[in-house]
Amino acid sequence: MAARLDSGSDGDDLAENHDINVTPFIDVMLVLLIIFMVAAPLATVDVPVDLPASTAQPQARPDKPLFLTIQADRTLSVGDAPVAREALAGALDQATGGDKTSRVFLRADRSVDYGELTEVMNALRAAGYLKIALVGLDGASAR
């Protein structure tokens, strides 16, 4: 406890000082700060991967892209027309005029699972369409 001498008092009584000494509190906070600064990088889990650099240029979008859409209820649509899964190859041939080298833009609802997306990609490959582009939202516009 700290005491202060008051020279203007009548007796030898010492007045008590009720201020908190914050120096030990600051010392403890600085030690905790250093501990967290050292421990934080050690706490992150990171998988070391050496990713290759890509020099691919963005492809120009065709004037009339061919969209294959997988809706939330797992139905397929070529363009705006719904199509049965068994008739997918015929619908794609009709939409492209039989050109198997044309790019198919595959859109899928967020709720479609990975297995369903893979099955549709396998159906595209079986139909002879090997140029498949996955369509997603741009990172800035997704927010």
FIKE-441682 format. One record per residue: residue in three letters; x, y, z of N, C-alpha, C, O, CB in turn. Coordinates in pm, whole numbers, plus 32768, in hexadecimal, padded with zeros to 4 digits. Glycine has a CB too. Example, Ala and Ser with C-alpha at 12.3 -4.5 7.8 and 13.67 -1.06 7.14 Angstrom:
BEGIN
[node "ALA"; [8527; 7DC7; 830C]; [84CE; 7E3E; 830C]; [8528; 7EB6; 830C]; [8590; 7EB4; 834E]; [846B; 7E41; 8389]],
[node "SER"; [8505; 7F1F; 82C4]; [8557; 7F96; 82CA]; [850A; 8003; 8313]; [853D; 8072; 8324]; [8580; 7FC4; 823C]],
end
This chain:
BEGIN
[node "MET"; [8055; 7F8D; 8000]; [8000; 8000; 8000]; [805B; 807A; 8000]; [80BF; 807E; 8047]; [7F9E; 7FFF; 8079]],
[node "ALA"; [8037; 80DB; 7FB2]; [8089; 8154; 7FA7]; [8058; 81BD; 8007]; [7FE1; 81C7; 8024]; [8088; 818A; 7F18]],
[node "ALA"; [80B3; 820A; 8039]; [8092; 8276; 8096]; [80CE; 82F7; 8062]; [8134; 82F6; 801D]; [80C5; 8257; 8125]],
[node "ARG"; [808F; 8366; 8083]; [80BF; 83E7; 8055]; [80CF; 8440; 80D0]; [807A; 8440; 8129]; [805D; 8426; 7FEC]],
[node "LEU"; [813A; 8489; 80D3]; [8151; 84E7; 8140]; [810D; 856A; 811E]; [8123; 85A3; 80B3]; [81E9; 84FC; 8159]],
[node "ASP"; [80BA; 8597; 8179]; [8075; 8617; 8164]; [80B2; 867C; 81C2]; [80A2; 8674; 823C]; [7FDA; 860A; 817D]],
[node "SER"; [80F8; 86DA; 8188]; [813D; 873B; 81DF]; [80DE; 87A0; 821D]; [8104; 87E5; 827C]; [81A8; 8784; 8190]],
[node "GLY"; [8065; 87AB; 81EB]; [8009; 880F; 8221]; [7FAF; 87D9; 828D]; [7F57; 8821; 82BB]; [7FB5; 8846; 81B4]],
[node "SER"; [7FC2; 875E; 82B9]; [7F6A; 8727; 831F]; [7F9A; 8750; 83AA]; [800D; 8776; 83BE]; [7F62; 868F; 8314]],
[node "ASP"; [7F40; 8746; 8408]; [7F5D; 8773; 8490]; [7FB1; 8710; 84DE]; [8000; 873A; 8532]; [7EDE; 878E; 84DA]],
[node "GLY"; [7FA3; 8695; 84C6]; [7FEB; 8634; 8519]; [804B; 85E2; 84C6]; [806C; 8602; 8454]; [7F8A; 85D9; 8562]],
[node "ASP"; [8075; 8577; 8503]; [80CF; 851C; 84BF]; [8083; 84AE; 8476]; [80BE; 8448; 8450]; [8130; 84DF; 8521]],
[node "ASP"; [8002; 84C0; 8461]; [7FB0; 845C; 841C]; [7FD3; 8459; 8387]; [7FE1; 84C1; 8347]; [7F18; 8479; 842F]],
[node "LEU"; [7FDF; 83E2; 8353]; [7FFA; 83D0; 82C5]; [7F75; 83B4; 827D]; [7F26; 8361; 82AA]; [8061; 835D; 82AC]],
[node "ALA"; [7F5F; 83F8; 8210]; [7EE4; 83E1; 81C2]; [7EFD; 836E; 8162]; [7F6A; 8361; 812A]; [7EBA; 8463; 8173]],
[node "GLU"; [7E98; 831A; 814F]; [7EA5; 82A8; 80F6]; [7E8A; 82D1; 8066]; [7E34; 8325; 804A]; [7E47; 8239; 8120]],
[node "ASN"; [7ED7; 8294; 800C]; [7EC5; 82AC; 7F7E]; [7E77; 8235; 7F47]; [7EA2; 81C3; 7F57]; [7F4F; 82BF; 7F35]],
[node "HIS"; [7E07; 824E; 7F06]; [7DB1; 81E2; 7ED6]; [7DC0; 81C7; 7E42]; [7D68; 8189; 7E06]; [7D21; 8203; 7EF4]],
[node "ASP"; [7E2E; 81F2; 7E05]; [7E46; 81D7; 7D77]; [7E80; 814B; 7D67]; [7ECC; 811B; 7DBC]; [7EA4; 8241; 7D3A]],
[node "ILE"; [7E5B; 810A; 7CF8]; [7E8C; 8084; 7CDA]; [7F12; 8090; 7C93]; [7F22; 80E3; 7C39]; [7E26; 8034; 7C85]],
[node "ASN"; [7F6F; 803F; 7CB9]; [7FF0; 803A; 7C78]; [7FE2; 7FDF; 7BFD]; [7FCF; 7F67; 7C0D]; [8060; 8008; 7CDA]],
[node "VAL"; [7FEA; 8017; 7B85]; [7FD2; 7FCC; 7B0B]; [8051; 7F91; 7ACE]; [8049; 7F4B; 7A6A]; [7F8F; 8023; 7AA7]],
[node "THR"; [80C2; 7FAB; 7B06]; [813F; 7F79; 7ACE]; [8143; 7EE0; 7AC9]; [8169; 7EAA; 7A62]; [81B5; 7FAC; 7B1F]],
[node "PRO"; [811D; 7E97; 7B32]; [811C; 7E04; 7B27]; [80B8; 7DD2; 7ABF]; [80D0; 7D6D; 7A7D]; [80FD; 7DC6; 7BAE]],
[node "PHE"; [8048; 7E18; 7AB1]; [7FE3; 7DF1; 7A4E]; [801D; 7E00; 79C0]; [8008; 7DA8; 796C]; [7F63; 7E47; 7A5E]],
[node "ILE"; [8063; 7E6B; 79A5]; [80A0; 7E81; 7922]; [810C; 7E18; 7909]; [8118; 7DE7; 7898]; [80DB; 7F10; 7919]],
[node "ASP"; [8159; 7DF6; 796C]; [81C1; 7D90; 795B]; [8184; 7D09; 7937]; [81B6; 7CC4; 78DF]; [8214; 7D84; 79DB]],
[node "VAL"; [8119; 7CE4; 797A]; [80D7; 7C64; 795E]; [809D; 7C66; 78D1]; [80A7; 7C01; 788A]; [8068; 7C48; 79C6]],
[node "MET"; [8061; 7CD4; 78A7]; [8027; 7CDD; 7822]; [8093; 7CD4; 77B5]; [807D; 7C95; 774E]; [7FD9; 7D60; 7813]],
[node "LEU"; [8106; 7D10; 77CC]; [8172; 7D07; 776B]; [81A8; 7C78; 7760]; [81C7; 7C4A; 76F2]; [81E3; 7D67; 7790]],
[node "VAL"; [81B2; 7C33; 77D1]; [81DF; 7BA8; 77CD]; [817A; 7B52; 7782]; [81A1; 7AFD; 7732]; [81F3; 7B72; 785D]],
[node "LEU"; [80F7; 7B66; 779A]; [8090; 7B1B; 7753]; [8094; 7B3A; 76BE]; [8081; 7AE1; 766B]; [8006; 7B39; 778C]],
[node "LEU"; [80AB; 7BB5; 769B]; [80B4; 7BDB; 760F]; [8126; 7B91; 75CA]; [8116; 7B5F; 755B]; [80C7; 7C72; 7601]],
[node "ILE"; [8198; 7B8B; 760A]; [820B; 7B45; 75D1]; [81EE; 7AAF; 75C4]; [8211; 7A72; 7560]; [8288; 7B5B; 7628]],
[node "ILE"; [81AE; 7A75; 7628]; [818C; 79E6; 7623]; [8130; 79CA; 75AD]; [8145; 796A; 7564]; [814B; 79B9; 76A6]],
[node "PHE"; [80C8; 7A1D; 759A]; [806B; 7A07; 752C]; [80AB; 7A23; 74A5]; [808A; 79E1; 7443]; [7FF0; 7A5F; 753E]],
[node "MET"; [8106; 7A82; 749E]; [814A; 7A9D; 7420]; [81A4; 7A28; 73F8]; [81B4; 7A0D; 7381]; [819D; 7B1D; 742B]],
[node "VAL"; [81DC; 79E4; 7458]; [8232; 7970; 7439]; [81DD; 78F5; 741E]; [81FF; 78A6; 73C6]; [8294; 7955; 74AD]],
[node "ALA"; [8171; 78E2; 7468]; [8121; 7868; 745E]; [80C1; 786A; 73E8]; [809D; 77FF; 73B6]; [80D3; 7853; 74DD]],
[node "ALA"; [8095; 78DD; 73B9]; [8031; 78E3; 734E]; [8062; 78A4; 72CB]; [8017; 7857; 728F]; [800A; 7973; 7335]],
[node "PRO"; [80DA; 78C0; 729E]; [8105; 787C; 7222]; [8114; 77E6; 7232]; [8108; 779C; 71D0]; [8188; 78B7; 71F2]],
[node "LEU"; [8130; 77B7; 72A9]; [813E; 7728; 72BF]; [80B8; 76E1; 72C4]; [80B2; 7668; 72AF]; [818A; 770F; 7340]],
[node "ALA"; [804D; 772B; 72DE]; [7FC9; 76EE; 72ED]; [7F83; 76DA; 7267]; [7F21; 7691; 7261]; [7F74; 7743; 7347]],
[node "THR"; [7FB1; 7719; 71FE]; [7F6F; 770A; 717D]; [7F99; 7687; 713D]; [800D; 765F; 7142]; [7F90; 7780; 7120]],
[node "VAL"; [7F36; 7644; 7101]; [7F50; 75C7; 70BB]; [7F5E; 75E9; 7027]; [7F03; 7624; 6FEC]; [7EDD; 755D; 70D5]],
[node "ASP"; [7FCD; 75C4; 6FED]; [7FE6; 75E5; 6F62]; [801F; 756C; 6F1C]; [807A; 752A; 6F4E]; [8045; 765E; 6F56]],
[node "VAL"; [7FE9; 754F; 6EA8]; [801A; 74E1; 6E58]; [8078; 751C; 6DF0]; [804E; 756D; 6D9D]; [7FA5; 7491; 6E15]],
[node "PRO"; [80F7; 74F4; 6DF3]; [8154; 752D; 6D91]; [813C; 74F4; 6D06]; [8147; 747B; 6CF0]; [81E6; 7513; 6DBC]],
[node "VAL"; [811C; 754D; 6CA9]; [8103; 7525; 6C1F]; [814D; 7585; 6BC4]; [8142; 75FF; 6BD3]; [806B; 7523; 6BFF]],
[node "ASP"; [8197; 754F; 6B67]; [81DD; 75A1; 6B06]; [8187; 75A5; 6A88]; [818E; 754C; 6A34]; [826E; 7569; 6AE8]],
[node "LEU"; [8135; 760E; 6A7D]; [80D7; 7618; 6A0D]; [811D; 7649; 6990]; [816F; 76A4; 6996]; [8064; 7674; 6A30]],
[node "PRO"; [80FE; 760E; 691F]; [813B; 763D; 68A2]; [80FA; 76BF; 6874]; [8085; 76D9; 6893]; [812E; 75D2; 6834]],
[node "ALA"; [8145; 770F; 682C]; [8110; 778C; 67F7]; [80C8; 7770; 6774]; [80F1; 771A; 6727]; [8181; 77F4; 67E2]],
[node "SER"; [805D; 77B8; 675C]; [800F; 77A7; 66E3]; [8025; 7821; 6689]; [801F; 7894; 66B5]; [7F79; 7794; 6702]],
[node "THR"; [803F; 7804; 660B]; [8050; 7870; 65AA]; [7FDA; 7875; 654A]; [7FE0; 78B8; 64E3]; [80D2; 785F; 655D]],
[node "ALA"; [7F6F; 782F; 656B]; [7EFA; 782A; 6513]; [7EB5; 78B2; 650F]; [7EA0; 78F2; 6575]; [7E98; 77BC; 6542]],
[node "GLN"; [7E94; 78DA; 6498]; [7E4A; 7956; 6485]; [7DB6; 7939; 648F]; [7D89; 78CE; 6465]; [7E6D; 7998; 63FC]],
[node "PRO"; [7D68; 7995; 64C6]; [7CD7; 797E; 64CC]; [7C9E; 796F; 643F]; [7CC1; 79BB; 63E5]; [7C90; 79F3; 6516]],
[node "GLN"; [7C49; 790E; 642F]; [7C0E; 78F3; 63AD]; [7B9C; 7954; 6391]; [7B50; 7979; 63EB]; [7BDC; 7862; 63A6]],
[node "ALA"; [7B93; 797D; 6316]; [7B26; 79D6; 62EF]; [7AA3; 7988; 62F0]; [7A9E; 7914; 62C7]; [7B3F; 7A16; 6263]],
[node "ARG"; [7A3C; 79CA; 631E]; [79B9; 7989; 6323]; [797A; 798E; 6298]; [797B; 79F8; 6258]; [795C; 79CD; 638C]],
[node "PRO"; [7945; 791E; 6269]; [7906; 791F; 61E4]; [7889; 7976; 61E2]; [7851; 7999; 624A]; [78E3; 7890; 61B8]],
[node "ASP"; [7860; 7999; 6168]; [77E9; 79EF; 615A]; [776D; 79AE; 6193]; [771F; 79EF; 61D9]; [77D2; 7A12; 60C7]],
[node "LYS"; [775A; 792E; 6174]; [76E7; 78E5; 61A9]; [771A; 786A; 61F2]; [7727; 77FF; 61B6]; [7684; 78BC; 6136]],
[node "PRO"; [7739; 7877; 6273]; [776A; 7803; 62BD]; [76FC; 779B; 62D1]; [7686; 77BC; 62DC]; [77A4; 782D; 6344]],
[node "LEU"; [7727; 771E; 62D7]; [76CB; 76B0; 62F0]; [76D2; 768D; 6384]; [7737; 7659; 63B4]; [76EC; 7634; 6297]],
[node "PHE"; [7666; 76AB; 63CD]; [7661; 7692; 645D]; [7616; 7610; 6478]; [75A8; 75FA; 6445]; [761F; 7709; 64A7]],
[node "LEU"; [7652; 75BC; 64C9]; [760F; 7546; 6500]; [7600; 7561; 6595]; [7663; 7573; 65DB]; [7660; 74BF; 64E3]],
[node "THR"; [7584; 7563; 65C4]; [7568; 758A; 664E]; [7532; 7514; 669D]; [74D8; 74CE; 6670]; [7505; 75FF; 6652]],
[node "ILE"; [756B; 7500; 6713]; [7537; 749E; 6772]; [74F0; 74EE; 67DE]; [752F; 7537; 682A]; [75AA; 7442; 67AF]],
[node "GLN"; [746E; 74DF; 67E5]; [7420; 752D; 6844]; [741F; 74E9; 68CD]; [744E; 7479; 68DC]; [7390; 7540; 6812]],
[node "ALA"; [73E9; 752E; 692F]; [73E9; 74FC; 69B9]; [739F; 7477; 69C4]; [73C3; 7424; 6A18]; [73AB; 7562; 6A17]],
[node "ASP"; [7338; 7461; 6972]; [72ED; 73E4; 6978]; [732A; 7378; 691D]; [72EA; 7312; 6903]; [725C; 73FC; 6950]],
[node "ARG"; [73A7; 738D; 68EF]; [73F8; 732F; 68A1]; [73C7; 731F; 6811]; [73EF; 72C0; 67CE]; [73F9; 72A9; 68E5]],
[node "THR"; [7370; 7379; 67E0]; [7347; 7374; 6755]; [73AC; 73BE; 66FF]; [73EF; 741A; 672D]; [72B9; 73B0; 6744]],
[node "LEU"; [73B5; 7394; 6683]; [7416; 73CE; 6626]; [73CF; 7429; 65C2]; [735C; 7410; 659D]; [7464; 7360; 65DB]],
[node "SER"; [7414; 7492; 6598]; [73E1; 74EB; 6531]; [7452; 750D; 64D2]; [74C0; 7531; 64FE]; [73A3; 756C; 656F]],
[node "VAL"; [7438; 7501; 6451]; [7496; 752D; 63EB]; [7463; 75B2; 63B9]; [73F8; 75BA; 637B]; [74A5; 74C4; 6375]],
[node "GLY"; [74AE; 761C; 63D3]; [747C; 76A3; 63B8]; [740C; 76BF; 641B]; [7421; 76BD; 6494]; [7449; 76B1; 6324]],
[node "ASP"; [7394; 76DA; 63E5]; [7320; 76EF; 643B]; [72BF; 767A; 6438]; [725B; 767A; 647F]; [72D7; 776D; 6412]],
[node "ALA"; [72DC; 7616; 63E6]; [7280; 75A7; 63D4]; [72A4; 7533; 6430]; [7316; 7505; 642F]; [7281; 7578; 6342]],
[node "PRO"; [7244; 7504; 6480]; [7260; 748F; 64D4]; [7273; 7412; 647D]; [7234; 7404; 6414]; [71ED; 7479; 653A]],
[node "VAL"; [72CB; 73BA; 64AB]; [72E8; 7342; 645F]; [72F9; 72CE; 64C1]; [732C; 72DF; 6530]; [7369; 7354; 6407]],
[node "ALA"; [72CC; 7258; 6497]; [72DD; 71E0; 64EA]; [736E; 71B3; 64E1]; [73B2; 71CD; 647D]; [727C; 716E; 64BD]],
[node "ARG"; [739E; 7171; 6548]; [7429; 7145; 654D]; [7448; 70E2; 64DB]; [74B7; 70E3; 64A6]; [7447; 7104; 65D6]],
[node "GLU"; [73E8; 7090; 64B6]; [73FE; 702E; 644B]; [7409; 7074; 63C3]; [744B; 7040; 6369]; [738D; 6FC7; 6448]],
[node "ALA"; [73C9; 70E7; 63B3]; [73C7; 712E; 6333]; [742F; 719D; 632E]; [7429; 71F4; 62D7]; [733D; 7168; 631A]],
[node "LEU"; [748E; 719C; 638C]; [74F0; 7209; 6393]; [7548; 720F; 6317]; [7560; 727B; 62E1]; [7548; 71F8; 640F]],
[node "ALA"; [7579; 719D; 62E9]; [75D2; 719C; 6274]; [758A; 71D2; 61F9]; [75C4; 7221; 61AE]; [7605; 710E; 6258]],
[node "GLY"; [750F; 71AA; 61E3]; [74C2; 71DA; 6170]; [74A7; 726F; 6178]; [74AF; 72B6; 6113]; [743F; 718F; 6165]],
[node "ALA"; [7486; 729F; 61EF]; [746B; 732E; 6200]; [74E8; 7381; 61E9]; [74E1; 73EE; 61B0]; [7433; 7349; 628B]],
[node "LEU"; [755B; 734E; 6216]; [75D9; 7396; 61FF]; [75FE; 7396; 616B]; [762B; 73FB; 6136]; [764B; 7358; 6252]],
[node "ASP"; [75E9; 7323; 6127]; [7605; 731D; 6098]; [75AC; 737E; 604B]; [75D9; 73C0; 5FEC]; [75F1; 728F; 6063]],
[node "GLN"; [7530; 7387; 6073]; [74D4; 73E4; 6030]; [74FD; 7475; 604B]; [74F5; 74C8; 5FF0]; [7444; 73CC; 6060]],
[node "ALA"; [7527; 7494; 60C5]; [754B; 751E; 60E7]; [75CE; 754A; 60A6]; [75DF; 75BF; 6085]; [7556; 752D; 617E]],
[node "THR"; [762B; 74EB; 6092]; [76AD; 750E; 6058]; [76B3; 74F0; 5FC3]; [7717; 7511; 5F83]; [771C; 74C5; 609F]],
[node "GLY"; [764E; 74B3; 5F8C]; [7653; 748C; 5EFF]; [76B1; 7418; 5EE8]; [76E5; 7407; 5E7A]; [767D; 7502; 5EA9]],
[node "GLY"; [76C7; 73C7; 5F4D]; [771D; 7352; 5F42]; [77B1; 7370; 5F54]; [7805; 7318; 5F41]; [7709; 7312; 5EBE]],
[node "ASP"; [77D2; 73EC; 5F79]; [785E; 7413; 5F8C]; [788B; 73EA; 6018]; [786A; 742B; 607B]; [7871; 74AE; 5F77]],
[node "LYS"; [78D6; 737D; 6020]; [7902; 7348; 60A2]; [7975; 7399; 60DE]; [7997; 7387; 6153]; [792C; 72B6; 6094]],
[node "THR"; [79B1; 73F2; 608E]; [7A21; 7442; 60C3]; [79F2; 74C3; 6104]; [7A44; 750F; 6138]; [7A82; 7463; 6054]],
[node "SER"; [7970; 74DE; 6103]; [7940; 755A; 6142]; [7944; 754B; 61DA]; [7933; 74DE; 6210]; [78B1; 757D; 6113]],
[node "ARG"; [795A; 75BA; 621D]; [7967; 75BC; 62AE]; [78DC; 75BF; 62EF]; [7885; 760B; 62C6]; [79BB; 7635; 62DC]],
[node "VAL"; [78CB; 756B; 6354]; [784E; 7566; 63A1]; [7869; 75A7; 6428]; [78C1; 757C; 6472]; [7819; 74D2; 63B1]],
[node "PHE"; [781D; 760F; 6449]; [7829; 7654; 64C8]; [77CA; 7612; 652A]; [7750; 7617; 651A]; [780B; 76ED; 64B9]],
[node "LEU"; [7803; 75D4; 6590]; [77B5; 7587; 65F2]; [779C; 75DC; 666D]; [77F9; 7607; 66B1]; [77FE; 7505; 6618]],
[node "ARG"; [771C; 75F4; 6689]; [76F3; 763F; 6700]; [76A9; 75DF; 675D]; [765B; 758B; 6730]; [7698; 76BA; 66DA]],
[node "ALA"; [76C3; 75EC; 67DE]; [767F; 7596; 683F]; [7654; 75E9; 68B6]; [769B; 7645; 68E0]; [76DA; 7521; 686B]],
[node "ASP"; [75E1; 75C9; 68EB]; [75B1; 760A; 6964]; [760F; 75E9; 69D8]; [764E; 7580; 69D9]; [751F; 75DE; 6985]],
[node "ARG"; [7617; 7642; 6A38]; [7670; 762E; 6AAA]; [764E; 75B0; 6AF9]; [76A7; 7575; 6B36]; [766B; 76A7; 6B06]],
[node "SER"; [75D1; 7587; 6AF9]; [75A8; 7513; 6B48]; [75C4; 748D; 6B03]; [75B2; 7424; 6B40]; [7514; 751E; 6B69]],
[node "VAL"; [75EF; 7491; 6A85]; [760E; 7415; 6A3D]; [7690; 73DC; 6A73]; [76F4; 7423; 6A7F]; [7618; 742E; 69A3]],
[node "ASP"; [768E; 735B; 6A95]; [7705; 731E; 6ACF]; [776A; 72F9; 6A63]; [774B; 72F6; 69EC]; [76E0; 72A2; 6B21]],
[node "TYR"; [77E1; 72DC; 6A8E]; [7851; 72C3; 6A34]; [783A; 7246; 69DF]; [7861; 7243; 696A]; [78D2; 72B3; 6A84]],
[node "GLY"; [77FC; 71E1; 6A17]; [77E1; 7165; 69CD]; [7784; 717D; 6958]; [7798; 7146; 68EC]; [77A4; 70FC; 6A2A]],
[node "GLU"; [771E; 71CE; 696D]; [76C0; 71ED; 6901]; [7705; 723A; 6892]; [76EE; 7220; 681B]; [7649; 723F; 6937]],
[node "LEU"; [775B; 7299; 68B7]; [77A6; 72E7; 6855]; [7803; 728C; 6805]; [7812; 729E; 678C]; [77F6; 7357; 689B]],
[node "THR"; [7842; 722D; 6846]; [789B; 71CF; 6802]; [784E; 7176; 67A2]; [7880; 7158; 6736]; [78E6; 717B; 6867]],
[node "GLU"; [77D7; 714A; 67C8]; [7786; 70F7; 676F]; [7760; 7142; 66F0]; [7762; 7109; 6683]; [7707; 70C8; 67B7]],
[node "VAL"; [773E; 71C1; 66FC]; [771C; 7210; 6686]; [7797; 7225; 662E]; [778E; 7220; 65B4]; [76E0; 7299; 66B0]],
[node "MET"; [780B; 723B; 666D]; [7886; 724A; 661F]; [78A9; 71C7; 65D7]; [78DB; 71CA; 6567]; [78FA; 7276; 667A]],
[node "ASN"; [788F; 7156; 6617]; [78A6; 70D4; 65D5]; [7846; 70C2; 655F]; [786C; 708A; 64F9]; [7894; 7061; 663A]],
[node "ALA"; [77C9; 70F1; 656E]; [7769; 70E8; 6500]; [7795; 7141; 648D]; [7783; 711C; 6418]; [76DC; 7110; 6530]],
[node "LEU"; [77CE; 71B4; 64AB]; [7802; 720B; 6441]; [7876; 71C7; 63F9]; [787F; 71CB; 637E]; [782F; 7294; 647B]],
[node "ARG"; [78CE; 718A; 6444]; [7940; 7145; 6408]; [7911; 70D0; 63B2]; [7947; 70B9; 6345]; [79A2; 7114; 6476]],
[node "ALA"; [78AD; 7086; 63E1]; [7879; 7016; 6393]; [7835; 7046; 6313]; [7833; 6FFF; 62AF]; [7816; 6FC5; 63E8]],
[node "ALA"; [77FD; 70BF; 6316]; [77BE; 70F6; 629E]; [7825; 7130; 623E]; [7801; 7155; 61CE]; [7759; 7161; 62C5]],
[node "GLY"; [78A2; 7138; 6267]; [790B; 7168; 620E]; [7932; 71F8; 6223]; [7984; 722D; 61D8]; [78E1; 7156; 6183]],
[node "TYR"; [78FA; 7239; 6286]; [7919; 72C6; 62A2]; [7985; 72CB; 630F]; [796A; 72B2; 6384]; [7899; 7315; 62CF]],
[node "LEU"; [79FF; 72EB; 62E4]; [7A6F; 72E9; 6340]; [7A98; 7374; 6370]; [7AE5; 7380; 63CF]; [7AE4; 72A6; 62FF]],
[node "LYS"; [7A67; 73DB; 6331]; [7A86; 7465; 635B]; [7A17; 7495; 63B7]; [79AC; 74BF; 638B]; [7A96; 74C6; 62DF]],
[node "ILE"; [7A33; 748D; 6437]; [79CF; 74B1; 649D]; [7A09; 7523; 64F0]; [7A7A; 751B; 651F]; [79AA; 7436; 64F9]],
[node "ALA"; [79BB; 758B; 6500]; [79E4; 75FD; 6554]; [7982; 7607; 65C8]; [7909; 7609; 65B3]; [79E8; 7683; 6502]],
[node "LEU"; [79B7; 760C; 6640]; [7962; 761B; 66B7]; [7949; 76AF; 66CE]; [79A5; 76FF; 66CB]; [79A4; 75DB; 6734]],
[node "VAL"; [78CC; 76D2; 66E6]; [78A4; 775E; 66F8]; [788C; 7776; 678B]; [7847; 7729; 67CE]; [7825; 777F; 66A4]],
[node "GLY"; [78C6; 77E2; 67BE]; [78B1; 7809; 684A]; [78AB; 78A0; 6854]; [78C4; 78E8; 67F3]; [7921; 77D1; 68A5]],
[node "LEU"; [788B; 78CF; 68C9]; [7888; 795F; 68E1]; [7914; 7993; 68F5]; [796C; 794C; 6927]; [7832; 7981; 695B]],
[node "ASP"; [7929; 7A0F; 68CD]; [79A8; 7A51; 68E6]; [79B3; 7A68; 697C]; [794E; 7A83; 69BD]; [79B4; 7AD8; 6895]],
[node "GLY"; [7A2B; 7A5F; 69B4]; [7A3F; 7A6D; 6A44]; [7A0B; 7AF0; 6A7A]; [79D7; 7AF3; 6AE9]; [7AD0; 7A60; 6A66]],
[node "ALA"; [7A17; 7B5F; 6A30]; [79E9; 7BE1; 6A5F]; [7952; 7BEB; 6A5B]; [7917; 7C2C; 6AB1]; [7A25; 7C50; 6A0B]],
[node "SER"; [7911; 7BAB; 69F9]; [7880; 7BB7; 69ED]; [7837; 7B51; 6A44]; [77BE; 7B5B; 6A53]; [7856; 7BA7; 695D]],
[node "ALA"; [787E; 7AEF; 6A7D]; [783E; 7A89; 6AD0]; [781C; 7ABC; 6B5A]; [77D0; 7A7B; 6BA2]; [7897; 7A11; 6ADC]],
[node "ARG"; [7852; 7B2D; 6B80]; [783B; 7B5F; 6C07]; [77BD; 7BA6; 6C13]; [779B; 7BD6; 6C80]; [78A6; 7BB7; 6C32]],
end
